[in-house]
Amino acid sequence: MDRLRFGYYFISFCSIIKLMNCACTFPGELTGTWYSSHKGNVQFNSSFLTGYSIYMSATVSSLDFQCEEKDGDLYMLKATEAVFAFGNWIDSYLCIELHRVSEYKYYYYLGTTTNGDYIYGRSVGTAVTMSLACNRQTPYEQGTFVTLVKDGAVVEGLADATCPSSLLAYFYNVTITNSDGTSSCTGSIADGCSTSSTLQYTYNSCATSLKFSSGGMFFCLHSYNQ
């Protein structure tokens, strides 16, 4: 009788462990290399996000994260190694709210408000819950999502989308200005009529620093209305 009872508890305990380990996983089609409009190339597998660049540490340029907890589309990830920052060893947490557009395109919101990396850091050994780490107020501000595109999808034409109607026009005398407003050029042309999925710029005497695409071709990937 005792042996049977022990066997029942053992099987139940193993089942619980298996359920916990499998609960926080990414969609299978995310496996592979993706381009993030915020962090450049990153890699996904079933429960890890790797090669995620950071700036919070002078000695570590990127971190690997493991999925710790999932609630609907919201994921809380924990770095697989501590980093030395701000005079302490820090455990790093990353929150992302992930949304699917297609098998080649996703977008996500960063769910943490702390620092430029949007990473929640606490001294090693500190207990951290999803409500603590994922502290950004919802609903998220309009247009603050990050785009993810499957590696090679743009080149192969698998990520194209119809541009929004406001861009399906021919624009004359376009002014291109850098992010801080210190440099600009005028007289460029933007063609959104030739195809419905691209915007072709004809640069006019623009400095190289103002050219986001050497050939002036931009592909629409996702049109989103909030």
C-alpha positions in Angstrom: 0.0 0.0 0.0 2.8 2.4 0.9 4.6 1.6 -2.3 1.5 2.3 -4.4 0.9 5.6 -2.6 4.6 6.6 -3.2 4.2 5.7 -6.9 1.1 7.9 -7.2 2.8 10.9 -5.5 5.9 10.5 -7.7 3.9 10.4 -11.0 1.8 13.3 -9.9 4.9 15.3 -8.9 6.6 14.6 -12.3 3.4 15.6 -14.1 3.4 19.0 -12.3 7.1 19.6 -13.2 6.4 18.8 -16.8 3.4 21.1 -16.9 5.4 24.0 -15.4 8.3 23.6 -17.8 6.1 23.5 -20.8 3.8 26.4 -19.8 6.1 29.2 -20.8 7.0 28.6 -24.5 7.0 30.7 -27.7 5.0 29.8 -30.8 6.8 27.1 -32.8 7.0 29.2 -35.9 9.2 31.8 -34.0 12.1 29.3 -33.9 15.0 30.8 -35.8 16.5 34.3 -36.5 14.4 37.4 -36.6 15.1 41.1 -37.1 13.8 43.3 -34.4 13.3 47.0 -35.3 14.5 47.7 -31.7 17.4 45.3 -31.2 18.5 44.0 -34.6 19.0 40.3 -35.1 17.7 38.0 -32.3 17.1 34.3 -32.1 14.2 32.4 -30.7 13.7 28.7 -29.8 10.9 27.1 -27.9 11.6 28.9 -24.6 14.6 31.1 -25.2 15.3 34.5 -26.7 19.0 34.9 -27.4 21.4 37.6 -28.6 19.4 40.4 -27.1 21.7 43.5 -27.1 21.8 45.6 -23.9 23.5 48.9 -22.8 23.0 48.7 -19.0 26.4 46.9 -18.5 29.9 48.0 -19.5 31.1 44.4 -19.7 28.1 42.6 -21.3 26.8 43.6 -24.7 24.0 41.1 -25.0 21.9 38.6 -22.9 20.1 35.4 -23.4 16.6 35.2 -21.8 14.5 32.2 -20.8 10.7 32.3 -20.6 9.7 32.3 -17.0 6.0 33.1 -17.0 3.3 33.6 -19.6 -0.1 35.2 -19.3 -2.0 35.3 -22.6 0.2 37.3 -25.0 2.4 38.6 -22.2 5.7 36.9 -21.5 8.1 37.5 -18.6 11.7 36.4 -19.5 14.7 36.1 -17.2 18.3 36.4 -18.3 20.3 33.2 -18.0 23.2 35.0 -16.3 23.5 37.9 -13.9 25.3 41.1 -15.0 27.4 43.5 -13.0 25.8 47.0 -13.3 25.4 50.0 -11.0 27.8 48.4 -8.5 25.7 45.2 -8.0 25.1 41.8 -9.6 21.7 42.1 -11.3 19.1 39.6 -12.4 17.5 41.0 -15.6 13.9 40.6 -16.6 12.3 41.4 -19.9 8.5 41.7 -20.5 7.1 41.5 -24.1 3.5 41.4 -25.2 3.7 39.4 -28.5 1.3 39.6 -31.4 1.2 37.5 -34.6 0.7 39.2 -38.0 1.8 36.2 -40.1 4.3 33.3 -40.0 6.9 35.8 -41.1 5.9 38.9 -39.1 5.1 39.6 -35.5 5.1 42.7 -33.4 5.5 43.2 -29.6 5.2 45.8 -26.9 7.9 46.2 -24.2 6.1 45.8 -20.9 8.7 47.4 -18.6 9.3 51.1 -18.0 12.8 50.9 -16.4 15.9 52.3 -18.3 16.6 52.5 -22.0 16.8 48.8 -22.4 13.3 48.4 -21.0 14.7 45.7 -18.6 13.7 45.3 -15.0 16.7 44.6 -12.9 17.0 43.5 -9.3 19.8 42.3 -7.1 20.5 38.6 -7.5 18.2 36.4 -5.4 15.4 39.0 -5.1 12.0 37.4 -5.8 10.4 39.0 -8.8 6.8 38.5 -10.0 5.2 39.3 -13.4 3.3 42.2 -11.8 6.5 43.8 -10.6 8.6 43.3 -13.8 5.8 44.0 -16.3 5.0 47.4 -14.8 4.3 49.5 -17.9 0.8 51.0 -17.8 -1.7 49.5 -20.3 -3.1 50.1 -22.8 0.3 50.9 -24.3 0.8 54.2 -26.0 -0.2 54.3 -29.7 2.5 53.3 -32.1 5.0 52.1 -29.5 5.2 48.5 -30.7 8.4 46.8 -32.1 8.3 45.0 -35.4 9.8 41.4 -35.8 10.5 40.1 -39.3 11.7 36.6 -40.1 15.3 36.5 -41.4 15.2 36.5 -45.2 11.5 37.2 -45.5 11.9 40.7 -47.0 14.4 39.6 -49.6 12.2 36.7 -50.6 9.1 38.9 -50.8 7.3 37.0 -48.0 6.9 39.9 -45.6 5.4 42.5 -48.0 2.1 44.2 -47.1 -0.2 46.7 -48.8 0.9 50.2 -47.7 -1.7 52.3 -45.9 -3.9 54.4 -48.2 -2.3 57.6 -47.0 1.0 56.5 -48.6 -0.5 55.4 -52.0 0.3 58.7 -53.7 3.1 60.6 -55.5 4.8 63.1 -53.2 6.8 66.0 -54.6 9.4 68.2 -52.9 9.8 65.9 -49.9 11.9 67.2 -47.0 14.0 64.6 -45.2 15.2 65.6 -41.7 17.4 63.6 -39.2 16.0 62.7 -35.8 17.3 65.7 -33.9 16.4 68.2 -36.6 20.0 69.4 -37.2 20.3 68.3 -40.8 17.8 68.1 -43.8 17.5 68.1 -47.5 14.7 69.1 -49.8 13.4 68.4 -53.3 13.2 64.6 -53.0 10.4 62.6 -54.5 8.5 59.7 -52.9 6.6 57.4 -55.2 3.8 55.3 -53.5 1.8 54.7 -56.7 4.0 52.4 -58.8 3.3 49.5 -56.5 1.0 49.2 -53.5 3.7 47.6 -51.3 6.6 49.9 -51.7 7.6 53.5 -51.3 10.4 54.6 -53.7 12.4 57.7 -52.7 14.4 59.6 -55.3 16.9 61.5 -53.2 17.9 65.0 -54.2 21.3 66.1 -52.9 20.8 64.3 -49.6 23.8 63.6 -47.4 24.5 59.9 -47.0 23.6 60.2 -43.3 20.0 61.0 -44.3 19.6 58.1 -46.6 17.9 55.2 -44.8 18.1 53.0 -47.9 20.9 53.3 -50.5 18.5 52.6 -53.3 15.6 54.6 -51.8 13.3 51.6 -51.7 11.1 51.0 -48.7 8.8 47.9 -48.3 5.6 48.2 -46.3 5.5 45.3 -43.8 2.5 46.0 -41.7 -0.2 48.6 -41.6 -1.6 49.0 -38.1 -4.5 51.2 -36.8 -5.1 51.8 -33.1 
